[in-house]
Amino acid sequence: MSKKNEHEGLDLRGTLASVMVVGVIIVVMWVAVYLMYIGR
């Protein structure tokens, strides 16, 4: 049982990291579009 719990914890941390990376990419895209809109 303890090995399964540890494995689930690792999966959740990997999922959190993936979601954070995708979130950062989305924010960077929104900032780029906003700057292009302001610059024109």
Secondary structure, 3 states (H helix, E strand, C coil): CHHHHHHHHHHHHHHHHHHHHHHHHHHHHHHHHHHHHHHC
